[in-house]
Amino acid sequence: MKKKLYIVDHIGVHSGMHYYNSAFKNHLDKINDFNIKVLSNYDKDKKPFFYNFYVGNNILRAFLLLINYFRLLFKLIVSKNSYFILLSYGSGIDAIFMTMSVFSKKIIIDIHEVNALQLHNRIIAKFISLLYKHYVKTVICHSDRSEKLLDKIGYTKKRIYVPHFKYQFPKTYKTEKIKEDIIQNISNEKINVLFFGYVNFEKGIDILLKATNLLTNNIANKLNVIIAGKDKDGTINTVDIKNNFTVRRILRRIDDDELVYLFTHIDYVILPYRETSQSGILEMAIYFKKPILASKVKYFEQYLLQYPTFGMLMNGNEQSIANKLTEVVDTHSEYYDNYFSDEDFTNYEKEDEFYNFIDEMRELLNETKTKSYLESK
């Protein structure tokens, strides 16, 4: 009978994490003798493991969070021989689920984002730091930034590095599921630039809006900047938009079919982030082969310097972004088809680092190591 390994995702459909989970599971399925399952708030075939505690009033949300915690704790107790990979997202809620590490050595933390270690609430940040230092036995990292923050808090236990998992899902959509505000905000006459995902301060939404205010009317008239995603902290309302005809807002959760529709119909993806440890949006842009306009954050630099035809880097200020948008307009017809060269994309698709990840996970999970995954290929 196969042993079990659980991927634990407390956000799930609330933030489109099922794409990440599917990619993660596809890689872990290569480990022999393990049955990989996802515990999240979605399941097409049966009742989800978690309730979605991100919707409803605060009392209901707290109640559902409590139920989810004890459901997972019970699962942990009755599955003593199983491993659990907890996905951490950089919020205070991580601290609640990470306490599972106190009860079991078979908890692995997958660091999707580490902002929780920099929270304004020092008590929560300190608590999470202590959990990492004293109870978390293994972490999976996807960026230098995550590793540096772990160094900063003095984490000395096992680390496994692997790049962000490549998405794999159908690029088709059902037209009847695309809401009118999505369709209306795509322009066939302009260059469509998409900001997608949570709209917040860390992702530089205010910098992007200030940049559009610096555009000349000639350039602004040729651009269609689409902001699509949930408004996380109200930063978008701190900037008065000068060129309302240039900026389109879709401030809500975007469903799967709508996501595919957007990425199919836009021309560029813009990432004006102040900081990030990894980015599913960058991976999504690469998956759909949409040129990327990214600020010079370490994580983005690693990709765009290694694969230069995937897009362009820009300084993280409004003037630099305005200049880059102007450049996009001026060079679009000449250079657009030259993005994503076959050579860069072939190199990107190489999976040596993922094979190494599988070998490390196999060793961690106490499998008999005869041949490495690379050797078995």
N, C-alpha and C positions, 0 to 999 in steps of 0.2 A: 504493500500500500504506500502511495506517495506521501511524503511529508508536505506540510503546508507552509506557505509564506504569504502573509497578508500585506497588501498596500493599503494604508489607512489614510483616507482623505476626508477631512471634515468640511471642506469647502464645496467640492464637487461641482454640480451644475450651476451653483451660484456664481462661479467665475470661469466656467468652461474648462475646468480641470480634467474632465473626462478624456480630452485629447491627450493630455500629458500622461494620465494614468494608462491609457491604451498603449502609448509608445513605450512607457516604462515596463508594462507587463509583457509586451512583445519581446523585449530584450531578456527579461528574467525567465521567460518560458524556455530559453536555451539552456537553462540549468537543469541537469538531469535529476530525476527522482523528486522534484518539487512541484506541487500543485499551487499555482499562483492565483490568488483571488484579490479583488479590490473591494474594500469596505468603504462605501461612500453613501451619499444621499440620492443616488440614482440607480436604477436597475430596470432594464426594459422587460425582463421576464418575470420578476417577482418583487416583493416588497423590499425597498432599499434598507440597508443596514442602519444608516443614520437618518434621523429626521432633519429637514432643512431648517436650522435654527437661525438663519439669516433673514427670515421674513416674519412679519407680525409685530406685535407690540413687545416691549422690553420684558414684561413678565412672562409672556409665552415663550420668547426666545430663551430666557434664562432657564425655564422649565425644560425645554427641549434639549438644551445644552447639557443639563444635568442628567437627563435620561440617556443621551448619547454617551456621556462619560461612563456611566455605570454599565451600559451595554457593552462597551469596549473593555472595561475592566473585567466583567464576567467572561467575555470571550478570551481574554488573556489568561484568566485563572484556569478555565477548562481546556485550554489549548497549550499546555505546558511545553510541549515539544515543538511548537511552531514559532517561527520568527515573525515579527511585525515591523514594517517600515512605516514610520510616521512621517507624513509630509508636513514640514513647517513652512509657514508663509510670512513670518515677520510681524505677526500681530500678537497682542497680549494673550489671545486665546490659546496660542501655542503652549504657554506655560501650563495651562490646565491639562492638556493631553500629554505633555512631556513628563508630567509627574508619574506616568506609567513606568518610566525608566527606574523609578525607585523600587518597583515591585518585580521587575524582570530584567535580566541581563540580555535578553533576546530582543530588545528594542533597538532598532536602527533609526536614526533621524536623517531624513532626506531634506537637505537645506535648499528649499526653493527660494527663500529670501531671508535675510538676517536682520531686517530693520528692527525687529523686536529687541535686539541688543542695543539699539540706539533710541529707544522710546523716551519720550519726555518724562514718563513715569519711571523714576529711577528705581523704585521698589520692584516693579515688575521686571525691568531690565536686569537688576541685580539677581533676582530670583531665577531667571532663565539662565544667567551666567553660571550660577551655582549648580543648577541642574546639569548643564553641559560639563562643568569641571568635575563633579563628583559622582554622577550617576549615568550619564550617557556614555556607553562603551564604544559605539561606532557611529560615525557620521558619513553621509554621502555628500560630497561637494561638487558644484558645477562651475565655480569661478574662483579667481584669485582673491576677489573681495571677500568671499565667504571664508577663505582660509586665513586671510589677514585678521579678520575679526575673531576667528577662533584663537589665533595666536595672541591677540590682544587680551582675551579673557583667560589665557593660560590653559587652553585645552590641549592635552598631551596624549589622548588615547587614539584609537585607530581611525584613520581617515581613508576614504576611498574616493578617488577623483574620477569623474566621467563628464564629458560635455553634455550640454542640454540634449535631451532625447529628441530625435527627429520625428516629427509628426507624420502619421500615415492614416489618412481617412479619405473617403470619396470626395471629389471636387464637384459633385453635383448637388443641386438643390431643387426643392419643390416650389415652383413659382407661386402657388396659392398660399404658401406660408410666409411670403415676403410682404411685410407691411408697407403701406403706401409711403410712410415717411422715409423709408430706406430708398425706394425707387425714385421718389421725387428729388432726393438730395444727391443723386448721381447726375452729372452733367455731361452730355455727349459733345458739347461744344468747347469745354474747357479741360485743362489738365487736372485730374482728380488726385488729391493728396490726402491720404487717410491717417488720422490719429485714432488708434483703436485700443480699447481696454479701459481700466479704471482711470477716471479723470481726476488727477490729484496733483498736489504740490511736487512730490518727488519725481513725477513724470514730466514736469516742466510745462504744464498746459498754459500757465500764465506767460511763460517766455514765448511760446508759440504764438499766442494771441497778440502780444506786444510786437512780435516780428511782423505779423500781417498788417499792423498799423503803420509800419515803416515802408511798406511797398508803395511804389508809384502807382498811379491809377492804371497806367498801361499794363503793368505786370499783374496787378490785382484783378483786372478784368479777365485775365487769361487763366486764373487759378480758381479751383474749387476745393477749399480745405474742409474736409469732413471730420468732425469730432464725434466718435461713436463709442458709447460706453456709459456706465453708471458714474454719476458725479459723486465722488467719494468724500470730498471735504469742502466743497464750495469754492475752491480756488478759481474756478472758471468765472465766477461772478465778480472777481476782484479787478477784472480788466474790462474797460469800455471798448467795445470793438468798433473801429472806425469804418472798416469795409464790410458791412453786414452781408453784402452780395458775394463776398469771397468766402466767408466762414459759415458752415452749416452745422447745426447741432442735433444729435440724436442721443439725448441723455437718458438712456435706459439700458436694461439688460438686452443684449443682442442674442437672439436664438441661433441655433446651429445653421439652419438654412440661410438665415440673413447674413451670418458671418461669411459663408461661402460666396454668397451673392456679392457682398461688398468687396472681398478680396479678388473676385473674378473681374469686377468692373472698374476698379480704381487703377491708377497708373503708378503711384509711389506710396510707400509707407514712411511716415515721419516719426522719429523717436527723439524728442527734444529733452530726454531725461536728465535730471540732476544726478541721479545715482541708480544703480541696480546691481544685483548679484547675478541675475540671469534674466532672460526675456523670452517668453513664449511668443510674443508678438514678432520679434525678430525671426524666430524659427518659422512662424506662420508666413511671413513675407518671403522667406527663402523657399518655403514649400510651394507657394504660388508663383515664385519667380517674379516678384515685384521689387523694383529697385528701392533701396533703403537710404533714407536721409537720417543719419544718427549723430547725436552729440558725442563728443570725445570722452565718453565714459569708458573705463578700462575694458569692460566686457565687450562693448561694441567695437572698440579698436582692435581687439584680438581677432574678431571675425573679418572686419573690413580691410585690415592690413594683410591678413592671410589670403582673403578672397576679394581682391580689389574691384572686380567687376560686379560684386553684389550691391554696390551702392557707394555713397559718399559720406565722409565725416565732416562735421562742422563744430565750431566752438559753441559752448553752451550759453550763448547770450543772444539777445533779440536781433542785434545787427548782423551777426554771423548767420543766423537762420534766415533773415530777410535776404541777405546776399546769396545764400544757397538756393532759396526759392526763386530768386531772380535768375540765377544761373540755370536752374531747371527749365524755366520758361524759354530762355534764350537758346538752349542746346537740345531741347526735347526731341524735335523732329530729326536732328542729326545723329544723336547718340543713343536714343532710347532702345533701339533694337540690338545694341552692342552690350547691354548689361547681361550678366549671367553667362559668361563664356563657357563653352563645353569643358575646357580644361579646369576652370575653377570649380564648376559644379561636380565634375568627376572626382576631383580631389576632396571636395566637401563630403561626398557620399562614401568615401573610404571609411571603414569601420574598425580600424586597428585598435583605437582607444576603447571602443565598446567591447571588443574581444577581451582586452585586458581587464575591463570592468567585470565581465562575466567570470573570468578566472579568479579574480579577487573575491567576488561574491561566493563562488563555488568553494573556495578555501575557507572563507568565513563560516559558511553553513555546514562545515565539517563533512563535505563529500570526500570520497576517496579520489584523490587526484592522480589519475593515470596520465592522460594526455591533456594538455591545455586546450582551450577552445580553438586557439589559432592552429595548433598542431593537428587538430581533428578536421580542420577545413580542407 
